[in-house]
Amino acid sequence: MKQKIIAEIGCNHKGDIDIAFELIKVAKEYCNVDVVKFQKRNPKELLSKYEYNKPHPVIGNSYGSTYGEHREYLEFTLEQHQELKLFSEKHKVIYSTSVWDLTSAKEIISLNPKLIKIPSATNLHFELLGYLCDNYEGEIHISTGMTTKSEIEKIVVFCEDKNRSQDIVLYNCISGYPVPFENISLLEINNLIKKYHKRVKAIGFSGHHLGIAVDIAAITLGAEWVERHFTLDRTWKGTDHSASLEPDGLRKLVRDIHNVNKSLRYKKK
């Protein structure tokens, strides 16, 4: 079993498509990941009027005078996502996107990527999940940060009722940036595998921690997908850079995962 590794670029491009292109190129050519992933939001649909107009909670990371303006600044248009997909294909890496709302899901489906992810924050948005199940044929990846065990079961049953559960990848995830090691709860991978390995396509691990040791443990527990945030510079302005890997870190992570995977076997004699 060869694990798949996702470089979660997210919004670490700072709203600059040229930086996004560079992140794709480095993630593939230097780090050798399998997938690059972005994010797509419609801030006015996703946020209440109050949330849209209030200041960013960390002013130093904001790209606008309000949280809504900050989110708008970091958004790429559908046409720009088409460019990112074509650029990814040119560099022989899979393009994907997390969708945070129904409008974004409809837009990204039109590009027909191989996989679309639902982030932890909206994994109980069943209209969104239902639309993906009914209108998108690729893999649907779902993070489970902030999600109770009963809510995870509800998500899986919903996908089973839609006859789409074998296209679902469930991720063990803790929604913190960065997550202290004692809060990662890595053994939850065991619980997900025990309960869902026959009911969904695969179990993954999405980490927001420091370093790369935990990801190695995740694959030894059975995670088939590993997702890590990726940036060119952890000191850049933005909320996710500090919980991201820089190129050398991601390259070493990919190398170590593949090497450890080769060693996970029994003696032949």
Secondary structure, 3 states (H helix, E strand, C coil): CCCEEEEEEECCCCCCHHHHHHHHHHHHHCCCCCEEEEEECCHHHHCCHHHHHCCCCCHHHCCCCCHHHHHHHCCCCHHHHHHHHHHHHHCCCEEEEEECCHHHHHHHHCCCCCEEEECHHHCCCHHHHHHHHHHCCCEEEEECCCCCHHHHHHHHHHHHHCCCHHHEEEEEECCCCCCCHHHCCCCHHHHHHHHHCCCCCEEEEEECCCCCHHHHHHHHHCCCEEEEEECCCCCCCCCCHHHCECHHHHHHHHHHHHHHHHHCCCCCC
